[in-house]
Amino acid sequence: MLEIRELEFIRGATFALTIDHWQVVPGEVRAVLGTNGAGKSTLLKLLCGEQRSRQQVLLHARALDDWNPVERARHLGVLPQASSLDFAFSAEEVVCLGLIPLTLGWRDARQAVAAIMRATDCAHLARKNYRTLSGGERQRVQLARILVQLSQAEREPVLLLDEPTSAQDLGQQHRVLDLARQLATERDYAVAAILHDLNLAIRYADQCILLSAGELVASGVPADVITRENIQRHWGYAATILTSAGGKPVIA
Amino acid sequence: MRAPTVPSALVLGGLLLLGALVSLTRGAMTIPAGDSLLALADVLLGSSTAELATHQRAVILELRLPRTLLAIFIGAILAQCGAAMQGMFRNPLADPGIIGVSAGAAVGAVLAIYLAPADEAWWSVPLGAFSAGLATSLLIYKLARGSSGTSVFILLLAGIAISALAGAFIGFITYLSDDTRLRDLSLWQMGSLASADGPRVWIAMLAFALLALRLQRHAAALNALLLGEAEARHLGIDVESLKRELVILVALGVGLAVSAAGVIGFVGLVVPHFVRMLAGPCHHGLLPLSALCGGLLLLIADVAARLLLAPAELPVGILTALLGAPFFILLLFQQKQRSA
């Protein structure tokens, strides 16, 4: 579980992010929504300790800074938006970097890497040069790396995803979020994802928050947050809300 | 297709041994190769099988042997420093020579040569080169580091600026020097291993051992660093202390190499590149293979420097530059194509 209380983060004279209380809980996928510049990425950076604020983020009720860095790495994984790499690693070697904080033996490590690469749909890329992969393939390889990193967690791991679907085609978008969903439901991962596509949020998130100009303006189940009014107010777009055959709202 | 690490290491090790034999047995003075090797065995075993005159024995044991070892260790140090620096800056073009660390270290060394008495040169020159190299590394690091990582553009510009400044400074000192110092300075500047002697070999060997051990310990962390600093931090690596140690180790290695043999360019750039093409970018293999390959390259360059115009001698820095600079230009072409 990842928790923030009385978060107040100020950058320069123009940007402040304030959130009273928010948490990412095991077994759930939580989406962070908002327009560009609303503070989504800043929130993610604060959550993983890349950016510091006065109030400490709590990972399993312990401040991030109080964790041993290696222990912490086994419980908190972050998928960056894009990862460039100027060196010719193979996809498998990139995934194997996730083994660094682990204590797996050689055989277990190989098995874990192979299984996770299959689950993330990138087993066939194993021997390919990472630099020749497409944006979507790279992101899946990076996701595999992070899942390897979290594979030895002793408590529920926390997975933070920064726009995990941005470079994926339609089918891959659903496969990636399906996987996140599955990790939450079946293996009690606590997942938080920045999502731009509201329909994906409706479909895969249990809860979501809406950020606007650094403030948390709405939170709750997707159907309560992603409303016609909120879309109009924050995105300035007059959406039509349809209802799918399953009874879920669809933004058009 | 990649060659596996262990066979590559065996081949490179074999070539290094071969190179060392050539280096020991060939030179301006003709000494029978078999007796040259027996003289070495005699030292090791305490026997006296070699049929050599005292001066011939001295050439082998006091000139060629230290010189061979120094070439190997300095080459290995330079190559490992290059590999570490490229890893730290996440850029395959970073090289202590190109970004100005060598030039900075050279200023320290020149100052020490000029100011300190000649009989204290064995410690004052390495110390001067190390301190100035360290200061330069820190300066470059501060300059090139921005909020979004290290700027290669600034890195290379800093290299140009520092090299120019260092060049001017060294020129000034040269101007002040008398004739004998002048000759020493200009020879040293072009890079030469002719000054090899016992203490220098020992210092180089110890520095290499320290560098190799510490860097190997950080191989996994260096791999992670290639992903990015934030990513490495998320993998549980203390990036700040890692970088601090790398800067100090590289300054130590480069300072030592510069003080012992002058500015020898391009080994740190070319060798890790070649090894990456051979066996991939993973630092577990890259670091030891770079050491072997760097030792081999500098040894070959030094043998060529001694033999090409024998009995006169070419500065070895000229040879590594002749080999390395075209390679660097080739790399730039490749980068251009990739970004096009």
Boltz contact constraints between the chains, C-beta under 6 A:
constraints:
  - contact:
      token1: [A, 50]
      token2: [B, 230]
      max_distance: 6.0
  - contact:
      token1: [A, 69]
      token2: [B, 236]
      max_distance: 6.0
  - contact:
      token1: [A, 70]
      token2: [B, 236]
      max_distance: 6.0
  - contact:
      token1: [A, 73]
      token2: [B, 235]
      max_distance: 6.0
  - contact:
      token1: [A, 73]
      token2: [B, 236]
      max_distance: 6.0
  - contact:
      token1: [A, 78]
      token2: [B, 234]
      max_distance: 6.0
  - contact:
      token1: [A, 87]
      token2: [B, 226]
      max_distance: 6.0
  - contact:
      token1: [A, 87]
      token2: [B, 281]
      max_distance: 6.0
  - contact:
      token1: [A, 88]
      token2: [B, 281]
      max_distance: 6.0
  - contact:
      token1: [A, 89]
      token2: [B, 281]
      max_distance: 6.0
  - contact:
      token1: [A, 97]
      token2: [B, 223]
      max_distance: 6.0
  - contact:
      token1: [A, 97]
      token2: [B, 224]
      max_distance: 6.0
  - contact:
      token1: [A, 100]
      token2: [B, 220]
      max_distance: 6.0
  - contact:
      token1: [A, 100]
      token2: [B, 224]
      max_distance: 6.0
  - contact:
      token1: [A, 100]
      token2: [B, 235]
      max_distance: 6.0
  - contact:
      token1: [A, 101]
      token2: [B, 235]
      max_distance: 6.0
  - contact:
      token1: [A, 101]
      token2: [B, 236]
      max_distance: 6.0
